[in-house]
Amino acid sequence: MPSSPVTSTTSDSDVTTMLTGAPVTMLLPVMNLTRARDFYEQKLGLQPLGLKLDGKFEYACGGSTGATLALFPKPEGTKAEHTALSFQVRDIAAAIQELEEKGVQFEDYDYPDLKTKDHVCVLGSEKAAWFKDTEGNYLCIHQDIA
């Protein structure tokens, strides 16, 4: 029997408040978990939390914010043409230099609405730079400037 439309007695602000304190897990598909783990640990320096029973491998991110990055095996991968996640940094130039020293290769763009100089694009109130992980996921570092 189909259910009737759900009417909520909870306001939108109650739902928002409930989720505000909830820890966040970002999920990224990877074709090769071993290769991806090497990248996230050796190149990005993320702190491993370990392998879960469902096959995901998790990392602690975001300091006290309680964010987790979970890499999940997906043999065929995922072809996303957008930024999968972005790390906020205090000094984007220093972060780029450190990551390049570890072998991370940054993307450069020259489009009418998106141009990079020294790998950095200014987008309103932030600077951003993009790179890909070993699995083809687009990652970003960004710095607030306003």
Secondary structure, 3 states (H helix, E strand, C coil): CCCCCCCCCCCHHHHHHHHHCCCCEEEEEECCHHHHHHHHHHHCCCEEEEECCCCCEEEEECHHHCEEEEEEECCCCCCCCCEEEEEECCCHHHHHHHHHHCCCCECCCEECCEECECCEEEECCEEEEEEECCCCCEEEEEEECC
